[in-house]
Amino acid sequence: MDEKNFNEYNQEEMTEKQIRILEAAIKVFSEKGFEGSRTSEIAKEAEVAEGTIFKYFRTKKDLLLSLLFPLSIKFLKPFVMKSAEEIIERGKDKPPDEVLRELLMDRLKLIKKNIPLIKTVAIESFYHDELLEPIKDKIAPQVINILDNYVDAHKDNGDFKDYDTRLISRSLMSMLMGYIVLSSILPEYFSLYDDEEEIKKIVDILLNGIKR
């Protein structure tokens, strides 16, 4: 399945100017933060008049909140859920390490494809709680449910130890997110191999530990 960014999901439902404004907002917000950004900078980046921004978005905060539309509705919910479910469904008869490698690589590509958007929402959610509400209410429960069901199935057939299901799921997500964050912020220290090799080692550590 091809990865898509938010622009591809919204082309049919938003005007060309709206798309440019949102793309510009993501770029400026991710570089300067919400408080440090000015709508005039966003307008310049989008190559529109500043007044055009307020034609579509009443305030700068409305513009920030509008980024949740591509993230939670068009990007995360349908695409993330569908591709994860397909990978797990195809992998019913495959070894867990093979399925987990494919699943983590799929998530990694998707996140890296949209890193400026995700970075903006992640950082600004510390200051604007409402940014996380759609993710907490609609996205996270479904993602966790898919992982938990997969873990439970492999606990039942003896592939996984009888540890708490949520602990295993959380460990999997934490290792993936830790790799993405650290390799992005400090690549000279934490980006040791190519992504495929990194994911292979992460899965091996998760399934087999580090003890000889």
TIDOFI-823488 format. One line per field, with one value per residue: residue in one letter; x, y, z of N, C-alpha, C, CB in turn. Coordinates in Angstrom, 1 decimal. Atoms other than C-alpha are relative to their C-alpha. Glycine has a CB too. Example, Ala and Ser with C-alpha at 12.3 -4.5 7.8 and 13.67 -1.06 7.14 Angstrom:
resn	A;S
nX	0.9;-0.9
nY	-1.2;-1.1
nZ	0.0;0.0
caX	12.3;13.7
caY	-4.5;-1.1
caZ	7.8;7.1
cX	0.9;-0.8
cY	1.2;1.1
cZ	0.0;0.8
cbX	-1.0;0.4
cbY	0.0;0.5
cbZ	1.2;-1.4
This chain:
resn	M;D;E;K;N;F;N;E;Y;N;Q;E;E;M;T;E;K;Q;I;R;I;L;E;A;A;I;K;V;F;S;E;K;G;F;E;G;S;R;T;S;E;I;A;K;E;A;E;V;A;E;G;T;I;F;K;Y;F;R;T;K;K;D;L;L;L;S;L;L;F;P;L;S;I;K;F;L;K;P;F;V;M;K;S;A;E;E;I;I;E;R;G;K;D;K;P;P;D;E;V;L;R;E;L;L;M;D;R;L;K;L;I;K;K;N;I;P;L;I;K;T;V;A;I;E;S;F;Y;H;D;E;L;L;E;P;I;K;D;K;I;A;P;Q;V;I;N;I;L;D;N;Y;V;D;A;H;K;D;N;G;D;F;K;D;Y;D;T;R;L;I;S;R;S;L;M;S;M;L;M;G;Y;I;V;L;S;S;I;L;P;E;Y;F;S;L;Y;D;D;E;E;E;I;K;K;I;V;D;I;L;L;N;G;I;K;R
nX	0.8;-0.8;0.1;0.5;0.0;1.4;0.4;0.7;1.3;0.9;0.1;1.3;1.0;-0.4;-0.4;-1.4;-0.6;0.1;-1.0;-1.3;0.0;-0.2;-1.4;-0.9;0.2;-0.8;-1.4;-0.4;0.2;-1.0;-1.3;0.0;1.0;1.2;-0.1;-1.1;0.4;0.9;0.8;-0.6;-1.0;0.7;0.5;-1.1;-0.4;1.1;0.2;1.4;0.1;0.3;1.5;0.5;0.0;1.1;1.2;0.2;-0.3;0.3;-1.1;-1.1;0.3;0.9;-0.9;-0.6;1.0;0.3;-0.9;0.5;0.8;-0.8;-0.7;0.8;1.1;-0.4;-1.3;-0.1;1.1;0.2;-1.2;-0.8;0.8;0.2;-1.2;-0.5;0.8;-0.4;-1.2;0.3;0.9;-0.9;-1.1;0.5;-0.7;-1.4;-0.6;0.2;-1.1;0.2;1.1;-0.3;-0.9;0.8;0.9;-0.8;-0.5;1.2;0.2;-1.2;0.1;1.2;-0.3;-1.1;0.6;0.8;-0.7;0.2;1.4;0.0;-0.8;0.8;1.1;-0.6;-0.5;1.0;1.0;-0.4;0.5;1.4;0.4;1.0;-0.7;-0.1;1.3;0.4;-1.0;0.3;1.4;0.3;-1.1;-0.8;0.7;0.1;-1.4;-0.3;0.9;-0.6;-1.2;0.4;0.6;-1.1;-0.8;0.8;0.0;-1.3;-0.1;0.8;-0.6;-1.3;-1.1;-0.4;0.1;1.3;-0.2;1.2;0.2;-0.2;-1.4;-0.6;0.4;-0.7;-1.4;-0.1;0.2;-1.0;-1.2;0.1;0.0;-1.3;-1.0;0.3;-0.4;-1.4;-0.8;0.3;-0.6;-1.5;-0.4;-1.4;-0.1;1.0;0.4;-1.2;0.1;1.2;1.2;0.4;-0.9;0.4;1.2;-0.3;-0.6;1.0;0.9;-0.8;-0.2;1.3;0.4;-1.0;-0.8;-1.4;-0.8;-0.5
nY	-1.2;-1.2;-0.9;-1.3;-1.0;-0.6;-0.7;0.9;0.3;-1.2;-0.7;0.0;-0.6;-1.4;-0.8;0.0;-1.0;0.6;1.0;-0.7;-0.7;1.0;0.5;-1.1;0.0;1.1;-0.3;-1.1;0.4;1.0;-0.6;-1.1;0.2;-0.7;-1.3;-0.7;-0.2;-1.0;0.4;-0.7;1.0;1.1;-0.5;-0.1;1.3;0.6;-0.9;-0.6;-1.2;0.4;0.0;1.2;1.0;-0.3;0.3;1.4;0.3;-1.2;-0.4;0.9;1.3;0.8;0.6;1.1;1.1;0.6;1.0;1.3;0.6;1.0;1.0;1.0;0.5;0.4;0.7;1.0;0.9;1.1;0.6;0.7;1.2;1.0;0.7;0.8;1.1;0.9;0.7;1.0;1.0;0.8;0.7;0.9;1.3;-0.4;-0.1;-1.3;-1.0;-0.4;-0.9;-1.2;-0.8;-0.6;-1.0;-1.1;-0.7;-0.7;-1.1;-0.9;-0.7;-0.9;-1.1;-0.8;-0.7;-1.1;-0.4;-1.4;-0.1;0.7;-0.8;-1.2;0.3;0.6;-1.1;-1.0;0.6;-0.3;-1.3;0.0;1.3;0.4;0.6;1.4;0.6;1.0;1.1;0.8;0.5;0.8;0.7;0.9;1.2;1.0;0.5;0.9;1.2;0.8;0.5;0.9;1.3;0.8;0.5;1.0;1.2;0.7;0.5;1.2;1.1;0.3;-0.7;-1.0;0.3;-0.5;-1.3;-0.9;-0.4;-1.4;-0.3;0.4;-1.0;-1.2;0.1;0.0;-1.4;-0.8;0.2;-0.6;-1.4;-0.4;0.1;-1.1;-1.3;-0.1;0.0;-1.3;-1.1;0.2;1.1;0.4;0.9;1.0;0.6;0.9;0.8;-0.4;0.2;1.4;0.8;-0.5;0.6;1.5;0.1;-0.4;1.2;1.0;-0.3;0.2;1.4;0.9;-0.7;-0.3;0.9;1.1
nZ	0.0;0.0;-1.1;0.5;-1.0;-0.2;1.2;1.0;-0.6;-0.1;1.3;0.5;-1.0;-0.4;1.1;0.2;-1.0;-1.3;-0.1;-0.1;-1.3;-1.0;0.2;-0.4;-1.5;-0.5;0.1;-0.9;-1.4;-0.4;-0.1;-1.0;-1.0;0.2;-0.6;0.7;1.4;0.3;1.1;1.2;0.5;0.7;1.3;0.9;0.4;0.8;1.2;0.1;-0.8;-1.3;-0.2;0.5;-1.1;-0.9;0.8;-0.3;-1.4;-0.7;-0.8;0.1;-0.7;0.9;1.0;-0.7;-0.2;1.3;0.4;-0.4;1.1;0.8;-0.9;-0.6;0.9;1.3;0.0;-1.0;-0.3;1.0;0.6;-1.0;-0.5;1.1;0.4;-1.1;0.0;1.2;-0.3;-1.0;0.6;0.9;-0.8;-1.0;0.0;0.0;-1.3;-0.5;0.3;1.3;0.0;-0.8;0.8;1.0;-0.6;-0.4;1.2;0.6;-0.9;0.1;1.3;-0.1;-0.9;0.6;1.1;-0.5;-1.3;-0.4;-0.5;-1.3;-0.9;-0.4;-0.9;-1.2;-0.8;-0.4;-0.9;-1.3;-0.4;0.4;-0.3;1.0;1.2;-0.2;-0.3;1.0;0.0;-1.2;0.0;1.2;0.7;-0.9;-0.4;1.1;0.2;-1.1;0.1;1.1;-0.6;-1.1;0.6;0.6;-1.1;-0.6;0.8;-0.1;-1.4;-0.1;0.7;-0.6;0.6;-0.9;-1.4;-0.6;-0.6;0.2;1.4;0.2;-0.2;1.2;1.0;-0.4;0.3;1.4;0.5;-0.6;0.7;1.3;-0.1;-0.5;1.2;0.9;-0.7;-0.3;1.3;0.6;-0.7;-0.2;0.9;-0.1;-1.1;-0.1;1.3;0.1;1.2;0.8;-0.7;0.1;-0.9;-1.3;-0.3;-0.2;-1.3;-1.0;-0.1;-0.6;-1.4;-0.7;-0.1;-0.6;-1.1;0.3;-0.8;0.8
caX	0.0;1.3;2.0;0.1;0.5;-2.3;-2.2;-3.2;-6.1;-7.5;-7.2;-10.7;-12.3;-10.3;-9.5;-6.0;-5.4;-6.6;-4.2;-1.3;-2.2;-2.3;1.0;2.6;1.2;2.7;6.1;6.1;4.6;7.1;10.0;9.0;6.2;2.7;3.4;6.5;4.7;2.9;0.1;2.0;4.8;2.3;0.8;4.2;5.1;1.7;2.0;-1.4;-2.5;-2.7;-6.4;-6.9;-6.0;-8.7;-11.2;-10.8;-9.6;-11.0;-7.9;-4.4;-5.6;-8.4;-5.7;-3.8;-6.9;-7.6;-4.5;-6.3;-8.6;-5.9;-4.2;-7.0;-9.7;-8.0;-4.5;-4.7;-8.1;-8.8;-5.3;-3.4;-6.2;-6.7;-3.1;-2.3;-5.3;-4.3;-0.8;-2.0;-4.7;-2.1;0.3;-2.0;0.1;3.5;6.0;5.5;8.9;8.1;4.7;6.0;8.9;6.4;4.0;6.8;8.3;4.8;4.3;7.8;7.3;3.9;5.2;8.4;6.2;4.2;6.8;6.3;2.5;3.0;5.7;3.5;0.5;2.8;4.5;1.5;-0.6;1.4;-0.1;-3.5;-5.1;-7.9;-5.4;-5.2;-8.9;-9.7;-6.6;-7.4;-11.1;-11.0;-7.6;-5.6;-8.3;-8.5;-4.7;-4.3;-7.2;-5.5;-2.2;-3.8;-5.8;-2.6;-0.7;-3.5;-3.7;0.0;-0.2;-2.9;-0.9;2.2;4.3;4.4;5.0;2.0;2.9;0.2;-1.1;-1.1;2.5;3.6;1.7;3.1;6.6;6.2;4.9;7.5;10.4;9.2;8.5;11.7;13.7;11.9;12.3;15.9;17.1;15.4;16.7;20.2;20.9;24.6;24.1;21.0;20.6;23.1;21.8;19.2;15.6;15.0;18.0;17.0;13.5;14.8;16.9;14.1;11.8;14.6;15.2;11.4;10.9;14.2;15.6;19.3;20.5;22.7
caY	0.0;3.4;5.9;9.2;12.5;14.8;16.8;13.8;13.1;16.6;17.6;16.6;18.3;21.6;24.4;24.8;27.9;26.1;23.3;25.7;27.6;24.4;23.2;26.6;26.5;23.1;24.3;27.5;26.0;23.1;25.5;28.3;26.9;28.2;31.2;32.2;32.2;35.0;34.7;37.1;34.4;31.7;33.9;34.6;30.9;30.0;32.9;34.3;37.6;37.5;38.4;35.2;33.1;34.8;34.1;30.4;30.4;33.0;33.0;31.6;29.0;28.0;27.3;25.2;23.2;22.7;20.7;18.0;17.5;15.9;14.3;12.6;12.3;11.9;10.6;8.7;7.1;5.4;4.9;3.9;1.5;-0.1;-0.8;-2.1;-4.4;-5.7;-6.5;-8.4;-10.2;-11.3;-12.4;-14.8;-17.8;-15.9;-15.9;-13.0;-11.4;-11.2;-9.6;-7.1;-6.1;-5.4;-3.5;-1.4;-0.5;0.5;2.7;4.2;5.1;6.7;8.7;9.9;10.9;13.2;14.2;18.0;17.6;15.1;17.2;20.3;18.6;16.7;19.9;22.2;19.6;20.5;24.0;23.2;20.2;20.1;19.1;15.6;15.0;13.4;11.3;10.1;9.6;8.0;6.9;5.6;3.2;1.5;1.3;-0.2;-2.6;-3.9;-4.4;-6.0;-8.5;-9.5;-9.9;-11.9;-14.3;-15.1;-15.4;-18.0;-20.1;-19.9;-17.6;-14.9;-15.1;-14.6;-11.0;-8.3;-7.6;-3.9;-3.9;-5.8;-3.4;-0.4;-1.7;-2.2;1.3;2.8;1.2;2.4;5.9;6.1;5.1;7.7;10.6;9.9;9.2;12.4;14.6;13.1;11.1;11.1;9.1;7.1;6.4;3.5;1.5;1.9;1.8;-1.8;-3.1;-0.9;-2.3;-5.9;-5.3;-3.6;-6.6;-9.0;-7.2;-7.1;-10.8;-12.2;-9.6;-8.6;-11.3;-14.0
caZ	0.0;-0.9;1.9;1.6;3.2;4.4;1.1;-1.0;1.4;1.3;-2.4;-3.2;-0.2;0.2;-2.1;-3.5;-1.3;1.8;1.2;0.6;3.8;5.9;4.4;5.1;8.7;9.3;8.1;10.1;13.3;13.2;12.8;15.2;17.3;17.6;19.8;17.8;14.5;12.8;10.3;8.0;7.8;7.0;4.3;2.8;2.8;1.3;-1.3;-0.4;1.1;4.9;4.7;2.7;5.8;7.8;5.0;5.9;9.5;12.0;14.2;14.3;16.8;14.4;11.9;14.4;15.3;11.6;11.3;13.2;10.2;8.0;11.0;12.7;10.1;6.8;7.8;11.0;11.4;8.0;6.7;9.8;11.0;7.6;6.8;10.3;10.2;6.7;7.8;10.8;8.8;6.2;8.9;10.7;9.7;9.7;12.5;14.9;14.2;10.5;11.1;13.7;11.4;8.6;10.9;12.4;9.0;7.8;10.8;10.5;6.8;7.6;10.5;8.6;5.6;7.8;10.5;10.3;10.9;13.7;15.3;15.3;16.9;19.4;20.6;20.6;22.5;25.6;25.5;23.8;25.4;22.8;20.1;21.6;22.2;18.8;19.0;22.6;21.9;18.4;17.3;20.3;21.5;18.1;17.7;21.1;20.5;17.3;19.1;22.2;20.1;18.2;21.4;23.0;20.1;20.3;24.1;23.6;21.1;23.2;21.0;23.7;27.4;29.7;30.5;30.8;27.3;27.6;28.9;25.8;23.5;25.3;25.0;21.3;20.7;23.1;21.3;17.9;19.0;20.9;17.8;15.7;18.2;19.1;15.5;14.4;17.1;17.6;14.4;15.0;18.1;17.6;13.9;13.8;10.8;8.0;9.1;8.0;10.0;13.0;13.0;12.7;15.8;17.8;17.1;18.1;21.4;22.1;21.4;22.7;25.1;25.3;27.7;26.1
cX	0.9;-0.2;-0.6;0.2;-1.3;-0.4;-0.8;-1.4;-1.0;-0.3;-1.4;-1.0;0.4;0.4;1.5;0.7;-0.1;1.1;1.4;0.1;0.3;1.5;1.0;-0.1;0.8;1.5;0.4;-0.2;1.1;1.4;0.1;-1.0;-1.2;0.1;1.0;-0.3;-1.0;-0.8;0.6;1.1;-0.6;-0.5;1.1;0.4;-1.1;-0.2;-1.4;0.1;-0.4;-1.5;-0.6;-0.1;-1.2;-1.4;-0.4;0.1;-0.2;1.2;1.2;-0.2;-1.0;0.8;0.8;-0.9;-0.4;0.9;-0.4;-0.9;0.8;0.6;-0.9;-1.1;0.4;1.3;-0.1;-1.1;-0.1;1.3;0.8;-0.7;0.0;1.3;0.5;-0.9;0.3;1.3;-0.2;-0.8;0.9;1.0;-0.5;0.8;1.5;0.6;-0.1;1.1;-0.2;-1.2;0.3;1.0;-0.8;-0.9;0.8;0.5;-1.1;-0.3;1.1;-0.1;-1.1;0.4;1.1;-0.6;-0.7;0.6;-0.3;-1.4;-0.1;0.7;-0.8;-1.1;0.6;0.5;-1.1;-1.0;0.3;-0.7;-1.5;-0.5;-1.0;0.6;0.0;-1.4;-0.5;0.8;-0.3;-1.3;-0.2;1.1;0.7;-0.7;0.0;1.4;0.4;-0.8;0.6;1.2;-0.3;-0.6;1.1;0.8;-0.7;0.0;1.3;0.4;-0.7;0.6;1.4;1.2;0.6;-0.1;-1.3;0.2;-1.3;0.0;0.3;1.5;0.8;-0.3;0.7;1.5;0.3;-0.1;1.1;1.3;0.0;0.1;1.3;1.1;-0.3;0.4;1.5;0.8;-0.3;0.7;1.5;0.4;1.4;0.3;-0.9;-0.5;1.2;0.0;-1.1;-1.2;-0.4;0.8;-0.3;-1.3;0.2;0.6;-0.9;-0.9;0.7;0.1;-1.4;-0.3;1.0;0.8;1.4;0.9;0.4;-0.6
cY	1.2;0.9;1.3;1.0;0.7;0.7;-0.8;-0.4;1.1;0.7;0.1;0.8;1.5;0.7;0.0;1.0;-0.6;-1.0;0.7;0.7;-1.0;-0.5;1.0;0.1;-1.1;0.3;1.1;-0.4;-1.0;0.6;1.0;-0.2;0.9;1.5;0.9;0.3;1.1;-0.4;0.6;-1.0;-1.1;0.5;0.1;-1.4;-0.7;0.8;0.4;1.3;-0.4;0.0;-1.3;-1.1;0.2;-0.2;-1.5;-0.4;1.3;0.5;-0.9;-1.3;-0.8;-0.7;-1.2;-1.2;-0.6;-1.0;-1.4;-0.7;-1.0;-1.0;-1.1;-0.6;-0.6;-0.8;-1.1;-1.1;-1.1;-0.7;-0.8;-1.3;-1.0;-0.7;-0.9;-1.3;-1.0;-0.7;-1.1;-1.1;-0.9;-0.8;-1.0;-1.3;0.3;0.0;1.4;1.1;0.6;1.0;1.4;0.9;0.8;1.1;1.2;0.8;0.8;1.2;1.1;0.8;1.1;1.2;1.0;0.8;1.3;0.7;1.5;0.2;-0.6;0.8;1.2;-0.3;-0.5;1.1;0.9;-0.6;0.2;1.3;0.1;-1.4;-0.6;-0.7;-1.6;-0.7;-1.0;-1.2;-1.0;-0.7;-1.0;-0.8;-0.9;-1.3;-1.1;-0.6;-1.0;-1.3;-1.0;-0.7;-1.1;-1.3;-0.9;-0.6;-1.2;-1.3;-0.8;-0.4;-1.4;-1.2;-0.3;0.7;1.0;-0.4;0.6;1.3;0.8;0.5;1.4;0.4;-0.4;1.0;1.3;0.0;0.1;1.4;0.9;-0.1;0.7;1.5;0.6;0.0;1.2;1.3;0.1;0.1;1.3;1.2;-0.1;-1.1;-0.5;-1.0;-1.2;-0.6;-0.8;-0.8;0.6;-0.4;-1.5;-0.8;0.4;-0.7;-1.5;-0.2;0.3;-1.2;-1.1;0.2;-0.2;-1.4;-0.8;0.6;0.2;-1.0;-1.2;-1.3
cZ	0.0;1.2;-0.6;1.1;0.0;-1.3;-1.0;0.5;-0.2;-1.4;-0.5;0.8;0.4;-1.3;-0.1;1.0;1.4;0.3;0.1;1.4;1.1;-0.1;0.5;1.6;0.7;0.0;1.0;1.4;0.4;0.2;1.2;1.1;-0.2;0.4;-0.8;-1.4;-0.2;-1.3;-1.3;-0.6;-0.7;-1.3;-1.0;-0.5;-0.9;-1.3;-0.2;0.9;1.5;0.3;-0.5;1.1;0.8;-0.7;0.4;1.4;0.8;0.7;-0.3;0.7;-0.8;-1.0;0.6;0.2;-1.3;-0.5;0.5;-1.0;-0.8;0.9;0.5;-0.8;-1.3;0.0;1.0;0.0;-1.2;-0.5;0.9;0.4;-1.1;-0.3;1.1;0.1;-1.2;0.2;1.0;-0.5;-0.9;0.7;1.0;0.1;-0.1;1.4;0.5;-0.4;-1.4;-0.1;0.7;-0.8;-1.1;0.5;0.4;-1.1;-0.6;0.8;-0.1;-1.3;0.1;0.8;-0.7;-1.2;0.5;1.3;0.3;0.6;1.4;1.1;0.5;1.0;1.3;0.9;0.5;1.0;1.5;0.5;-0.4;0.1;-1.1;-1.2;0.1;0.2;-1.1;0.0;1.2;-0.1;-1.1;-0.5;1.0;0.4;-1.1;-0.3;1.1;0.0;-1.0;0.6;1.1;-0.5;-0.6;1.1;0.7;-0.8;0.1;1.4;0.1;-0.7;0.5;-0.6;1.0;1.4;0.6;0.8;-0.2;-1.5;-0.3;0.2;-1.3;-1.2;0.2;-0.3;-1.5;-0.5;0.6;-0.7;-1.4;0.1;0.5;-1.1;-0.9;0.6;0.1;-1.3;-0.8;0.7;0.1;-1.0;0.1;1.1;0.0;-1.3;-0.5;-1.3;-0.9;0.8;0.1;1.0;1.5;0.5;0.3;1.4;1.2;0.2;0.7;1.5;0.7;0.2;0.8;1.1;-0.4;0.8;-0.9;0.5
cbX	-0.9;-0.3;1.3;-1.5;1.2;0.1;1.2;0.8;0.1;0.5;0.9;-0.5;-0.1;1.1;-0.5;0.4;-0.8;-1.4;0.1;0.1;-1.3;-1.0;0.3;-0.4;-1.5;-0.3;0.3;-0.9;-1.4;0.1;0.4;-0.4;0.6;-1.2;0.4;1.3;-0.6;0.7;-1.5;0.6;0.8;-1.2;-0.7;1.2;0.1;-1.3;0.5;-1.0;-1.1;0.7;-0.6;0.8;1.3;0.0;0.2;0.9;1.4;-1.1;-0.3;1.3;-0.6;-1.0;1.0;0.6;-1.2;-0.1;1.4;-0.8;-0.6;1.1;0.7;-0.6;-1.0;0.2;1.1;0.0;-1.2;-0.7;0.9;0.2;-1.4;-0.5;1.1;-0.2;-1.5;0.1;1.1;-0.7;-1.1;0.7;0.7;-1.4;-0.4;0.2;1.6;-0.1;1.4;-0.3;-1.2;0.7;1.0;-0.9;-0.7;1.1;0.6;-1.2;-0.1;1.3;-0.2;-1.2;0.6;1.1;-1.0;-1.4;1.5;0.1;-1.0;0.5;1.3;-0.6;-0.8;1.1;1.1;-0.6;-0.1;1.5;0.8;-0.1;-0.7;-0.9;1.4;0.8;-1.1;0.0;1.4;0.1;-1.0;-0.5;1.0;0.3;-1.4;-0.5;1.0;-0.3;-1.4;0.3;0.9;-1.0;-1.0;0.8;0.3;-1.4;-0.3;1.1;-0.5;-1.4;0.0;0.3;-0.4;-0.8;1.2;-0.6;1.2;0.1;-1.4;-0.8;0.5;-0.4;-1.5;-0.3;0.5;-1.0;-1.4;0.2;0.3;-1.3;-1.2;0.5;-0.2;-1.5;-0.7;0.5;-0.4;-1.5;-0.6;0.4;-0.3;0.9;-0.2;-1.2;-0.3;0.1;-0.3;0.1;-1.1;0.2;1.5;-0.2;-1.1;1.0;1.3;-0.8;-0.5;1.4;0.5;-1.0;-0.2;0.9;0.0;0.3;-0.7;1.5
cbY	0.0;0.8;0.3;-0.2;1.0;1.0;0.6;-1.2;-0.5;0.9;-0.7;-1.4;-0.8;-0.1;1.5;0.4;1.3;-0.7;-1.0;1.1;0.7;-1.2;-0.3;1.3;-0.1;-1.3;0.5;1.3;-0.7;-1.1;0.7;1.3;0.3;-0.6;0.0;-0.7;-1.3;1.4;0.5;1.3;-0.5;-0.4;1.4;0.7;-0.9;0.0;-0.7;-1.0;1.0;1.0;1.1;-0.5;0.2;1.4;0.1;-0.9;-0.6;-0.2;0.0;0.7;0.3;0.9;1.1;0.5;0.6;1.1;0.3;0.1;1.0;0.7;0.7;0.6;1.1;1.1;1.0;0.6;0.7;0.6;1.0;0.9;0.4;0.7;1.0;0.7;0.4;0.9;1.0;0.6;0.6;1.0;1.0;-0.4;-0.9;1.3;-0.3;-0.1;-0.7;-1.1;-0.6;-0.4;-0.9;-1.0;-0.7;-0.4;-1.0;-0.9;-0.4;-0.8;-0.9;-0.8;-0.5;-0.8;-0.9;-0.4;-0.2;1.0;-0.7;-1.4;0.5;0.7;-1.1;-0.9;0.8;0.5;-1.5;0.1;1.0;0.6;-0.1;1.2;0.5;-0.3;1.1;0.7;0.4;0.9;1.1;0.9;1.0;0.8;0.2;0.7;1.2;0.7;0.4;0.8;1.1;0.7;0.4;0.9;1.1;0.5;0.4;0.9;1.0;0.3;0.2;-1.4;0.7;1.3;0.5;-1.1;0.8;1.2;-0.3;0.9;-0.8;-1.4;0.2;0.4;-1.4;-0.9;0.5;-0.3;-1.5;-0.4;0.5;-0.9;-1.3;0.0;0.1;-1.1;-1.2;0.2;0.1;-0.3;0.4;1.2;0.7;0.5;1.1;-0.9;-1.5;-0.5;0.8;-0.6;0.3;1.5;0.2;-0.5;0.9;1.2;-0.5;-0.2;1.5;0.7;-0.6;-0.5;-0.8;1.4;-0.5;-0.1
cbZ	1.2;-1.3;0.7;-0.4;-0.3;1.1;-0.7;-0.1;1.4;0.9;-1.0;-0.2;1.2;1.0;0.0;-1.4;-0.1;0.3;-1.3;-1.1;0.4;-0.1;-1.5;-0.6;0.4;-0.8;-1.4;-0.3;0.1;-1.1;-1.3;-0.7;1.4;0.7;1.5;0.1;-0.6;-0.2;0.1;0.4;1.2;0.9;0.2;0.7;1.3;0.7;-1.3;0.6;-0.5;1.0;-0.7;-1.2;0.9;0.6;-1.5;-0.8;0.2;0.9;1.5;0.5;1.4;-0.7;-0.5;1.4;0.7;-1.0;0.6;1.3;-0.9;-0.8;1.1;1.2;-0.2;-0.9;0.4;1.4;0.2;-1.2;-0.6;1.2;0.4;-1.3;-0.3;1.4;-0.1;-1.3;0.6;1.3;-0.7;-1.0;0.7;-0.4;-1.2;-0.8;-0.1;1.5;0.1;-1.0;0.7;1.3;-0.7;-0.8;1.2;0.9;-1.0;-0.1;1.5;0.1;-1.1;0.5;1.3;-0.5;-0.7;0.3;-0.1;-1.2;-1.0;-0.1;-0.7;-1.2;-0.6;-0.3;-0.8;-1.2;-0.3;0.2;-0.8;-1.5;1.3;-0.4;-0.2;1.2;0.2;-1.4;0.1;1.2;-0.1;-1.0;-0.5;1.3;0.4;-1.3;0.0;1.4;-0.4;-1.2;0.6;0.9;-1.1;-0.9;1.1;0.3;-1.5;-0.5;1.0;-0.7;-1.5;0.0;-1.3;-0.2;0.8;0.8;-0.5;1.0;-0.5;0.9;1.2;-0.5;0.0;1.4;0.6;-0.7;0.5;1.5;-0.1;-0.7;0.9;1.1;-0.7;-0.3;1.3;0.8;-0.8;0.0;1.5;1.4;-1.4;0.2;1.3;0.7;-1.1;1.1;0.4;-1.4;-0.7;-1.4;-0.3;0.1;-1.1;-1.0;0.1;-0.5;-1.3;-0.7;0.1;-0.9;-1.4;-1.0;1.3;0.4;1.2;0.1
